[in-house]
Amino acid sequence: MKVLMVEPGKSPYETEIEGGLESLQAAVGGDIQATYPFDDLVGLICNDEGKLIGLPLNRALYDDEGHLYDIVPGNFLIIGLGEEDFTDLPADLIEKYTERFKYPEKFFRLAGEIVAVKQPLPPEEKQQPASVMEEPGRDDIRLDDTTDLAFDLDEFFRQNSGAYADLYPDSHAEKERMADELLSGDTGKIRMRLAAFEREEHMEGETAPLLARISSYEKEYGISTYSIYQLGLSDNTDNLRFMSLDWLESKGFSVDRDHYQMVYARQREPGETLEDIYRRFNIDHPEDFRGHSLSVSDVVVLHENGADAAYYVDSIGFKELPGFFDAGAPEARRDVSVREQLDNARKQAAQTEPKAPDKRPREPERS
């Protein structure tokens, strides 16, 4: 009989067992309890005394409103229901419940309630059953920080964007999703979401406090990330694209943060260098990367230990940009066209160029 086995600390997998009571008892390690918490024709078979004998907590069960109401301990099976007895679990339901229980979960006490937190899938050889219940400690502190930050992120998006609220009506699910990203160290996704929000909602600078909190979170929990910035598509950047830093400086230009858009962010691998990042984004693009191959005039920002360090992709190697994130005065931050920058450069050159005295009578200027 085909069933879906769900073990603590592992991803579910399809297996076959005999149809009798003994095979069901062997699968869950004792007397069975059958429950029917789902709308589909399936049953959940678990150990009837799992909590009493201290089996590892496995997966949470939620009611129709998304509230956690129970935790299944130990191994459990998802099994098909026939007219009078258990039967094979159909392929489509195997796929559905594999996805539903895909990620192992850990459980924490938070403000008197138990909270389930999805865990990243470890390599198969390293998968171990989850512990019964984490003792209060650093994990609880991180969970508090994570919950607070995920809550504030969702509230910020929800209050400032009707489109976000329409797209993600389930606030609880969105907070949980962002908490999962924070706990797994995938803060790059949240940085990308904030960058896209700034562009789409025209709220430049409004996300700075949240970005600062993300940087503090990364510093506190040892998370290193990086972001890739590329020049936006406008007339103001056409003459700057793919130009070396020496060329920009020779024309009196600076690398202006306002001309750039974040196009990607991700967690930094241990020991990953700028050259490694360059190769990755030229040879083996991540599937969700939508920018062009990393090229001259792009900027890579390393986020580490709560600080940001920006590096210009130059014709040879990288050059650090200490002032990339400096906020100037409003008049200095306005969008100045390349033509205007060239005119300013010419005027400055004309003012500083030494002139020989001219004793000839001046002719009237041509109109």
Buried (B, 14 or more C-beta within 10 A) or exposed (E): BBBBBBBBBBBBEBEEBEEEEEEBBEBBBBEBBBEEEBEBBBBBBBBBBBBEEEBBBBBBBEEEEEEBEEBBBBBBBBBBBEEEEBBBBBEEBBEBBBEBBEBBBBBBBEEEEEBBBBBEEEEEEEBEBBEEBBEEEEBBEBBEBBBEBBBBBBEBBBEBBEEBBEEBEEBEEBBBBBBBBBBBBBBBBBBBBBBEBBEEBEBEEBBEEBBEBBBEBBBEBEBBBBBBBBBBEEEBBEBBBEBBBEBBEEBEBEBBBBBBBBBBBBBBEEEBEBEEBBEBBEEEBEEEBEBBEBBBBBBBBBBBEEEBBBBBBBEEEBBEBEEBEEEEEEEEBEEBEBEEBBEEBEEEEEEEEEEEEEEEEEEEEEE
